[in-house]
Amino acid sequence: MSERKSIMLRIDSRKLKALEKWAADELRSTNAQIEYILEEALRKSGRYRGTLSENPEGEDSEVSTD
């Protein structure tokens, strides 16, 4: 499994409340919901392959450099 990193995220209170509500509706933590949204956006843009828990090609990075 790849190393997890911590980052500081600044977000306005309205967006945070909306994220918290969405996360609760999906039975996820707010952090897990943010990771889910980011993963989906990265996959849709073609900049990420696989899932957070798998690395199909055994690479350290799953970022597409095409």
C-alpha positions as a Markdown table, in Angstrom:
| # | Residue | x | y | z |
|---|---|---|---|---|
| 1 | Met | 0.0 | 0.0 | 0.0 |
| 2 | Ser | 1.3 | 3.5 | -0.8 |
| 3 | Glu | 2.4 | 5.9 | 1.8 |
| 4 | Arg | -0.4 | 8.3 | 3.0 |
| 5 | Lys | 0.4 | 12.0 | 3.4 |
| 6 | Ser | -1.3 | 14.7 | 5.5 |
| 7 | Ile | -2.2 | 18.0 | 4.0 |
| 8 | Met | -3.8 | 21.2 | 5.3 |
| 9 | Leu | -7.0 | 22.1 | 3.5 |
| 10 | Arg | -8.6 | 25.5 | 3.8 |
| 11 | Ile | -12.3 | 25.4 | 2.9 |
| 12 | Asp | -15.2 | 27.8 | 3.6 |
| 13 | Ser | -17.7 | 26.8 | 6.1 |
| 14 | Arg | -20.6 | 26.3 | 3.6 |
| 15 | Lys | -18.6 | 23.9 | 1.5 |
| 16 | Leu | -17.4 | 22.0 | 4.6 |
| 17 | Lys | -21.0 | 21.7 | 5.8 |
| 18 | Ala | -22.1 | 20.4 | 2.4 |
| 19 | Leu | -19.2 | 17.9 | 2.4 |
| 20 | Glu | -20.0 | 16.7 | 5.9 |
| 21 | Lys | -23.7 | 16.2 | 4.9 |
| 22 | Trp | -22.7 | 14.3 | 1.7 |
| 23 | Ala | -20.3 | 12.2 | 3.7 |
| 24 | Ala | -22.9 | 11.3 | 6.3 |
| 25 | Asp | -25.4 | 10.4 | 3.5 |
| 26 | Glu | -22.8 | 8.0 | 2.0 |
| 27 | Leu | -21.8 | 6.6 | 5.5 |
| 28 | Arg | -18.3 | 7.9 | 5.1 |
| 29 | Ser | -16.1 | 10.2 | 7.1 |
| 30 | Thr | -15.5 | 13.7 | 5.7 |
| 31 | Asn | -11.9 | 12.7 | 5.0 |
| 32 | Ala | -13.0 | 9.6 | 3.1 |
| 33 | Gln | -15.5 | 11.6 | 1.1 |
| 34 | Ile | -12.9 | 14.1 | 0.1 |
| 35 | Glu | -10.6 | 11.3 | -1.0 |
| 36 | Tyr | -13.5 | 9.7 | -2.9 |
| 37 | Ile | -14.3 | 12.9 | -4.8 |
| 38 | Leu | -10.6 | 13.5 | -5.6 |
| 39 | Glu | -10.1 | 10.0 | -6.9 |
| 40 | Glu | -13.2 | 10.1 | -9.1 |
| 41 | Ala | -12.2 | 13.5 | -10.5 |
| 42 | Leu | -8.6 | 12.3 | -11.2 |
| 43 | Arg | -9.9 | 9.1 | -12.9 |
| 44 | Lys | -12.3 | 11.0 | -15.0 |
| 45 | Ser | -9.6 | 13.3 | -16.2 |
| 46 | Gly | -7.3 | 10.4 | -17.1 |
| 47 | Arg | -4.7 | 11.4 | -14.5 |
| 48 | Tyr | -5.1 | 8.4 | -12.2 |
| 49 | Arg | -5.5 | 4.6 | -12.6 |
| 50 | Gly | -6.7 | 2.0 | -10.2 |
| 51 | Thr | -8.0 | 2.6 | -6.7 |
| 52 | Leu | -6.5 | 3.9 | -3.5 |
| 53 | Ser | -5.9 | 0.4 | -2.2 |
| 54 | Glu | -4.5 | -1.2 | -5.3 |
| 55 | Asn | -1.5 | -0.5 | -7.5 |
| 56 | Pro | -1.9 | -2.9 | -10.5 |
| 57 | Glu | 1.4 | -2.1 | -12.1 |
| 58 | Gly | 3.5 | -2.2 | -9.0 |
| 59 | Glu | 4.5 | 1.4 | -9.5 |
| 60 | Asp | 5.0 | 3.9 | -6.7 |
| 61 | Ser | 3.0 | 6.6 | -8.6 |
| 62 | Glu | -0.2 | 6.1 | -10.4 |
| 63 | Val | -0.1 | 9.5 | -12.1 |
| 64 | Ser | -0.4 | 9.3 | -15.8 |
| 65 | Thr | 2.3 | 11.3 | -17.7 |
| 66 | Asp | 0.8 | 10.8 | -21.2 |
